[in-house]
Amino acid sequence: MPLPKVTICYPTTDLFEIIKRELPDVDIQLFTKPLADHPTKEEVEVLSQTEVLFGSPKMMGGIIPRCTSLKWIQLPQAGADKILNLLSENKVNKSIIVTRNGESFAKPLAEHIMGQILTTNKGYYKWYHKQKRAVYERENLYSKPLSLTSVGILGLGCIGREAARTCKFFGMKVWGMTRTEVPEDQKSPHVDEYRTGSSLHEILSECDYIVNILPSTEQTRDLLSGDAFSFCKNKKTTFINVGRGDVTDEESILKALRNKWLQYAALDVHNPEPLPASSPLWSEPGVIITPHISGGLFLYPGHQQDRAELFVKQYRRYVNNEPLEYVVDVDRGY
């Protein structure tokens, strides 16, 4: 029986080369550009026989409708909202399996989150501004040990659990929000308080840091918009967003900072992306902007190797009829 044919959609050849070395007997085709409006006969034939897709959703717009034999899509990233939107737009059969990258991002994201917690807690941004003005002043800038602080993590998937572990290492009290109740035998030893979305206000009011790791779904969009941050007013919370930008909006963040409900808003994801130069967030005191780099994968040489190894592992499970890991629930959106 022939092995399932694979098409990789990626702008460089490194992923393809690594996977081809590991799976030499598999028919693997590479598309380094989005499909043209008038593809060649050879391209159409390749895609019609493709059972497995791997790569960037940005390049799959014209490809997915031509993959008439498609059964499984493996993503190199953690978020699945872009590919799910593509599948919905193209009215693709819901029986297609979508799997995400649940391995490569947890540690870099947890490090980014901890970096923002430490930097804001110790006042490093404020010290830097004083340095630029040559002001040597010790007054009016205070911090407290992290062991006396609490963090609320919205979303306790693999990234959220790693963030919880990292925060707990520093002695923080960790609150975690999940969609449904978590059975006792499945709870993380690094999470002190579990809550569901109905208790979001409690998490907001109790925590010094709020970390959003939620995906973009109908249930999460605008979850922190409006006056949601008003529950943070007694703590003057730091908000760290590494999930999706549409969990809140620009006006809500500005209002929360100007009303002193929030002390800082460390934003790695934005709505829209890239964040327009005209956005007032760029110059708003208390806002820390990074350009969606909390995953950090392009900062070390082996990141493509990690992605390729994940695909190879998953492909071998697939051909052996073993359950795939990190399967996305298409209806839930993650």
Disulfide bonds with the S-S distance in Angstrom:
none
